[in-house]
Amino acid sequence: MKLGLPDLGLDDVDRWEAQADRTGAGTTAARARIIAMAMLFIFGFMALSARAVQVAIFRPVDDAATAARAEAPLAIERADIVDRNGELLATTLPTWSVFADPRKIWDARETVHTLRTVFPDIDANAMEAKLESRSRFVWIKRRLTPAQRQAVWALGQPGLDFIEEPRRIYPQGPLAAHLLGWTGLDGKGASGIEQSLNNRLIAKGGVEPVRLSIDRRVQYVVERELETLARAQNVKGAVGIMMDVRTGEVLAQSSWPTYDANAAGRATDNEKFNRASLSRFEMGSTFKVFTVAVGLDDGVITPSKGYDATRALHIGGSTIRDFHAQNRFLSIQEILSHSSNIGSAKIALDVGAERLKEFYERTGLLEKAPIELNDSASPLLPKTWSDITVATASYGHGIAVSPVALLTAFAAVTNGGEYVTPTLLARTTNEPIERRRAMKPETSAQMVKFLRDVVTEGTGRKAEAEGYEVGGKTGTAEKSGPQGYDSNRRVSSFVGVFPSSEPRYAVLVLLDEPQGNAETHGLATAGWTAAPAVSRIVARTAPLLGLEPIRALALADAPQKAAGTP
Amino acid sequence: MNLRRSHIAGLAALFAVAAGLYWAKIEGQVARERLTALEQQIHADRRAVRTLEAELAFLERPDRLETAATETLGLVPIDSARRVRLGELPAAIAKVEAAPKKAVQPTPAATPSAVPVFEGTTRPPAGAGLPEGAGQ
């Protein structure tokens, strides 16, 4: 009996068939086997075909596998911060960090040697030890610049590789550093806007940039003038702020000393301290603006009324004197322009404690300035509002507020009498602005006139910027120390508004302990230090803000024949 | 016979549908891969744009521009005295022309190689002289 397949040689088949013909039964059995084999093959191939069709046509596409072939995209999940004109202030960029796999390094010494040509600050011995260790991952350098990455690549050393890591970049360097703040190693905001608006910055995957009210150019001018002044006066600290009095938008907010936002880790605490919103000062005479305003608003005083300032004022055991003593009867305008403490104290006493306090509240002086920063300081207020505290508060002593709160209140006095909530974010045109009435519009108009007089004929003459009608008030306060007020440690400030005929912008320059120099004849008072800085800031920023100089140009003295030209 | 023809037709239709499905699937796959590639390209371009924007902002730093403007070009910040409205221009030029003798005289030979300084209203641009009689 033949079992299984015979040789398939043709001759063999012929012979086999010939033999099968001779034996009928054997032939039938052989055919059955052939058919069985054929069927096996047919079914086998059919199964394969079916599977092929299923795979090629009916199997669902594995999207994940397709996507995995794509390079994993870098998650830039933090939004940019831009200024009011869309100029970039903070952004996130992919950077590369270089690491080594010590097992793939064949000569640690040479690797370190070549690496030091790119990063001279690498500790050779420590790095060599690390590269000879048995670990599989050693950081060489984090967050390279593109040039450094190229240089490392060019070394051609085996065992070195790159990992992508996002990094927060502040392209403007120190510009508005205090305002922007910084992010920690975990990428979360740890200070400034980065901290206070952290949730907004990471919302929607960081696609929408956050637009600040800051104008980069104005911010620069303010910082620049502040820096020049701070160095000339050898101050402990300085603040410069500019605000749109109609919208409450802060156009510039700067604190000196400052630091490079890209290297916040290397800055000292003193440099990082945001004096504009987090410091509190007894502001001194700039507070007389509020005293006169509340007096006018209540009708307690009128522009034509005056006070006797011939003698020092005694309240309880204290004596109030004038710094620029005139020793005569002073009109309300003179109380401001000569900065009379006696006059201002008398107004405040006539107004009364309750009303003065209420007025401070309406202008936001009793609360921390509601700007979008976590670090905004609450004011230091007197515990009781007795006659003496009312009298001293009227000229800015015994009450300490932050510079940004002072400027916000000043804006309310000069913008027609409305307290406008200050903001660091750019307002959109149709957004309703939160505001409340702080005084009558007529009071505000009268105050602006008084403030203009302070600059044209009072203590603030050096604040004038030709064509921009600066109005304002000087303030020189003595700082209190362990032995009471110290006449050698002062806070000099000037708070101004321009243009007076149609107030648009308020400016504050404040110096913490100015020393005076030859240029100011050794004087450290506000009229000689802060006021000239305000003048320079106004002169430089007004053209940037699109303000036209208000004056009959210098052509008034042009030849008569020219005036007749059609 | 009829049965056989319809069998063949049915089989042909089956093959056609199978082939069509296969083709559609392959096309889909190709399109998907192209999409992925394009998305990657967009992503890479976006990153490049971000980097370039940051570099631009870095190069446009106000302190850098100020240094370039003052030291290289000799420019100074605008002050209000240098601003004139278009309508006031004839009067401004007339004023300059009325007093040029003492101011302009020494300049032609004295500053041949000096850094060019734009003096605003004090020096009218070349060729901007007023027509005869404009000053009357």
Chai-1 contact restraints between the chains, C-beta under 6 A:
chainA,res_idxA,chainB,res_idxB,connection_type,confidence,min_distance_angstrom,max_distance_angstrom,comment,restraint_id
A,A56,B,Y22,contact,1.0,0.0,6.0,A-B,restraint_1
A,I57,B,L21,contact,1.0,0.0,6.0,A-B,restraint_2
A,I57,B,Y22,contact,1.0,0.0,6.0,A-B,restraint_3
A,I57,B,K25,contact,1.0,0.0,6.0,A-B,restraint_4
A,A70,B,T36,contact,1.0,0.0,6.0,A-B,restraint_5
A,A70,B,Q40,contact,1.0,0.0,6.0,A-B,restraint_6
A,P73,B,H43,contact,1.0,0.0,6.0,A-B,restraint_7
A,L88,B,E53,contact,1.0,0.0,6.0,A-B,restraint_8
A,L88,B,A57,contact,1.0,0.0,6.0,A-B,restraint_9
A,T91,B,A54,contact,1.0,0.0,6.0,A-B,restraint_10
A,L93,B,T51,contact,1.0,0.0,6.0,A-B,restraint_11
A,L93,B,A54,contact,1.0,0.0,6.0,A-B,restraint_12
A,P94,B,R47,contact,1.0,0.0,6.0,A-B,restraint_13
A,I169,B,A54,contact,1.0,0.0,6.0,A-B,restraint_14
A,P171,B,A54,contact,1.0,0.0,6.0,A-B,restraint_15
A,P171,B,A57,contact,1.0,0.0,6.0,A-B,restraint_16
A,P171,B,F58,contact,1.0,0.0,6.0,A-B,restraint_17
A,Q172,B,R61,contact,1.0,0.0,6.0,A-B,restraint_18
A,Y220,B,P62,contact,1.0,0.0,6.0,A-B,restraint_19
A,E466,B,S80,contact,1.0,0.0,6.0,A-B,restraint_20
A,G467,B,S80,contact,1.0,0.0,6.0,A-B,restraint_21
A,A539,B,D79,contact,1.0,0.0,6.0,A-B,restraint_22
A,R540,B,P77,contact,1.0,0.0,6.0,A-B,restraint_23
A,P543,B,I78,contact,1.0,0.0,6.0,A-B,restraint_24
A,P549,B,S80,contact,1.0,0.0,6.0,A-B,restraint_25
A,P549,B,R83,contact,1.0,0.0,6.0,A-B,restraint_26
A,A554,B,A81,contact,1.0,0.0,6.0,A-B,restraint_27
A,L555,B,A91,contact,1.0,0.0,6.0,A-B,restraint_28
A,A558,B,A91,contact,1.0,0.0,6.0,A-B,restraint_29
A,A558,B,K95,contact,1.0,0.0,6.0,A-B,restraint_30
A,P559,B,A98,contact,1.0,0.0,6.0,A-B,restraint_31
A,K561,B,G135,contact,1.0,0.0,6.0,A-B,restraint_32
A,A562,B,A91,contact,1.0,0.0,6.0,A-B,restraint_33
A,A562,B,A94,contact,1.0,0.0,6.0,A-B,restraint_34
A,T565,B,P90,contact,1.0,0.0,6.0,A-B,restraint_35
